């Protein structure tokens, strides 16, 4: 039985909605040239994954090796891993920047 995949990158805080039979899941995709042991996520992505109502799977594409070929960027050496039902916990989130609001 196939899946229906809807691209939500421009309208939601997650990249895709995947539906198969009566099950619906959100998918957040992250890419890195590193080993995939950490990725940058936004506050909106964390909030969406925590709130639901549908579960969110975190899909990490890692060890990306970009190169330029005939004026185009080509990616190779790609591996992936998935964190099903991703519910980010505070202990796994490291602040990387802050927005300062003038009083």
Buried (B, 14 or more C-beta within 10 A) or exposed (E): EEEEEEEBEEEBBBBBBBBEEEEBBBBBBBBBEEEBEBBEBEEEBBEBBEEEEBBBBBBBBBBBEEEEEEEEEEEEEEEEEEBEEBEBEEEEEEEEEEEEEEE
